[in-house]
Amino acid sequence: MTHIARRMFGLLEPICLVTFFADECNEELAALGHRTYWDGYFASRAAPLGRVPAQVVHAAFYSFAEGEAARHIPSAWETIPPEASLAARERGSAASLRRILGDETAGSPGLVRAADLATKAATSAPVGGRVMYAGMRSLAVPSDPVTRLWHSATMLREHRCDGHIAALVGARIGGTEAHLLDAAARGIHPPESFGRVHHLPKKLLTAIMSGLRERGLLDADGRLTDTGRETKQRVETLTDELAAPPYDALSPAELDELIAELEPITAKLVAAGSR
């Protein structure tokens, strides 16, 4: 089922990306009073966990450098309840999907069927060891098909992210290290220029890069070594393996149907850059 997990990731990720790339979600969160993009991001994504301290959000998100979560949590919740941020994220994301897909696709029987099958998969996996997924599972599933498709895709994304974190921890790769290795694998050079990490203190990035070189994952020029490529591939393979359980709930015919219904939806979103 690992090939199914990888295929479903490719089909579902563009549905989730409207939350981060399109305007509507940011506008909804700003209207609540969140001052910056990152205030809204941390407040709304972490909201299913409840009013947990920054250390818990840092651990659950994993990919952010030490102290980044604490710049937004709990201050982002002091005047705006987590539930309000969560609802704004859902409204904005669904509005983006409707705009990009258009009335014909957004109101089609195919989208309804995709939402139903994605929800069946998303609500069927064990929650043990899946903190962010468990938080999403605790929420009510929306009745509106477009919103339900986004909600279920996001559940599956958090399920996959939880598994990816487990794979990284097992490989002894920290969150910032993962970003640097990913940048190197994409051919971004130097890796420190990658958008997810370039804002971090130079001294910190230098230390992390030195550590990756000492472990033989990067060469002196900051490029992936054979060991680095093999390590990254092991992490990705295990991530796919750990992401597979939700799709066990679907029959082969249902999986084929879900893929067929998602393909035109995803194609539209990819063409728009999920914006």
Steps between C-alpha positions, in 0.01 A plus 500: 500500500799734511453594134138588580611721788742685272237534227241631745749750640546641151125525449404640840784743570377767251164497680674580828733761355221754446515554876855632471519644148158645413375834631169408659634321807747777578225759457268312737773473764603864460136605540500329840790718607805284438778748424723283282480195276689294758271603786210364300690191389600389848170598660282319246708190431567434869140573602383134489747429782328750730678762710827311532828679579749595231724204586224259399436682172875501431515124558189427292604717204866390527630682193537845659814618674513535878305804618300557181175359638544701820491824300136427413364257761325571733495874416299439181225348715486768768227705329391257226371160615656196327154396383455829313835460323414142409165603353663782303755259353223264393286776347788657312635171369160389371445839337834469319409156371164621371660796322779298338285202404204702376132428557482207260777297663429613857137395465559180306400148608865401451617741768232377738612143442866595547411672828309194621780257419773728636301536822462123528877461476579798723279381785618138497867501606627432855588818688774354723816710475329745261462821697394741224284239331328420829428868547338521157305177564347663809325761281157462344508405131337781296185424305576725202681284238770753408578571865489128578749425221740762636450380858564135412799584281643699790439212740690270267776758464543526878496119523781487246690781674484315832649194332765709327605641836530147639718406203722807551535435873596140426767622260620758758421789266371817664245734346745759370734223384212352302445831323868530411516143368183559299647818355815313398292225340311762299824648374468820704851626563609593751234315703499782755334723238184285507195711582398295802831560679679798345365736770662303782816633668808433289684357801223242552491398134878469491495269801225281353677480163822400678313225680359364173850497350644321804234230461591460135161613372636808322838550336734793555314701235164447668368244251344162576740209531403144407434443870282811509297385200458152645394641838248735341358218288460279807307777674273553198437126459410460868279810479305337218472175695369682807257704288334192350260382780212743424462355152456147636142607572426530127447210265713485183199620301447792741868596480483501121184711517654746744807544281285548189281761668794688653710520183302781326460687829873484572585595142307826535664580830850423370440717194407787733794433732235438768463876512 
